[in-house]
Amino acid sequence: MLYRIITVIGALVFVVALFGLLWFFCKKFLQHHGVTDQVSDRATVLASWTFAGISVGLLLAVVGAFIVGPWAFYRTLRGHDVPVSDGAAIWWGFGIVVASLGITSIGFLLFLKAVGAY
């Protein structure tokens, strides 16, 4: 029973880590494209909508996270007037989603192995 509680707490920590990674990558993306005004606030909005897209995509099907997440990134980015083409925005969103989910899932699998649940 203790392992189940530890696993649930660990899962919640990794959800927070996923959002943190999304925020970090979105902030770096905005800085890379010359955004200097309210970068943290814009990164928070961009990461929030991308996280929401990933969450909805995961509910529909695991593959949906890699479709709905970048689409949410692209739609939110259009509202921030960042000088990036539509295609580049979608590919950047896909890269951010893949990197964030990849790092988080590897970390979570290592965590599950450490507690003996995997």
C-alpha positions in Angstrom: 0.0 0.0 0.0 2.9 2.4 0.8 4.2 1.9 -2.7 0.9 3.0 -4.2 0.8 6.2 -2.2 4.4 6.9 -3.1 3.6 6.3 -6.8 0.6 8.6 -6.7 2.7 11.4 -5.0 5.5 10.8 -7.5 3.0 11.0 -10.4 1.8 14.4 -9.2 5.4 15.6 -8.9 6.0 14.6 -12.5 2.9 16.4 -13.7 4.3 19.5 -12.1 7.7 18.7 -13.7 6.0 18.4 -17.1 4.5 21.8 -16.8 7.8 23.2 -15.6 9.6 21.8 -18.6 6.9 23.2 -20.9 7.3 26.6 -19.3 11.1 26.5 -19.6 11.0 25.4 -23.3 8.4 28.0 -24.1 10.4 30.7 -22.4 13.5 29.7 -24.3 11.5 29.7 -27.6 10.2 33.2 -27.0 13.6 34.5 -26.1 15.1 32.8 -29.1 12.7 34.7 -31.3 13.3 38.1 -29.8 10.4 38.5 -27.4 11.6 40.7 -24.5 8.4 42.1 -23.2 6.7 40.1 -20.4 8.5 36.9 -21.4 7.6 35.0 -18.2 3.9 35.8 -18.4 3.8 35.0 -22.1 5.7 31.7 -21.5 3.2 30.9 -18.7 0.2 31.4 -21.0 1.9 29.5 -23.9 2.8 26.6 -21.5 -0.7 26.5 -20.0 -2.4 26.1 -23.3 0.1 23.6 -24.5 -0.3 21.6 -21.3 -4.1 21.7 -21.7 -3.7 20.5 -25.3 -1.4 17.6 -24.2 -3.9 16.7 -21.5 -6.8 16.6 -23.8 -4.7 14.7 -26.3 -3.7 12.1 -23.7 -7.4 11.6 -22.8 -8.4 11.0 -26.4 -5.5 8.7 -27.2 -1.8 8.8 -26.4 -0.9 9.9 -29.9 -3.4 12.7 -29.6 -1.0 14.5 -27.3 1.4 14.9 -30.1 -1.3 16.4 -32.3 -3.4 18.6 -29.9 -0.4 19.8 -27.9 1.4 21.4 -30.9 -1.9 22.7 -32.3 -2.6 24.4 -28.9 1.0 25.8 -28.9 0.5 27.2 -32.5 -2.9 28.7 -31.8 -1.7 30.4 -28.6 1.5 31.6 -30.3 -0.5 33.3 -33.0 -2.0 35.6 -30.3 1.5 36.7 -29.2 2.6 38.2 -32.5 5.9 36.3 -32.5 7.6 36.6 -35.9 7.5 32.9 -36.8 5.9 31.2 -39.8 3.0 28.9 -39.3 4.9 25.8 -40.3 7.8 26.6 -38.0 5.4 27.3 -35.1 3.8 23.9 -35.5 7.2 22.2 -35.6 8.5 24.1 -32.7 5.4 23.2 -30.7 5.9 19.5 -31.7 9.5 19.6 -30.6 8.6 21.2 -27.3 5.9 18.6 -26.7 8.1 15.7 -27.6 11.1 17.0 -25.5 8.9 17.7 -22.4 7.0 14.4 -22.6 10.1 12.4 -23.3 12.1 13.8 -20.4 9.1 13.5 -18.0 8.3 9.9 -19.1 11.9 8.8 -18.8 12.1 10.3 -15.3 8.8 8.7 -14.3 9.9 5.3 -15.6 13.1 5.6 -13.6 11.0 6.6 -10.5 8.7 3.6 -10.9 11.7 1.3 -11.2 13.3 2.8 -8.1 10.1 2.2 -6.0 9.8 -1.3 -7.4 6.5 -0.7 -9.3 8.0 -1.4 -12.7 
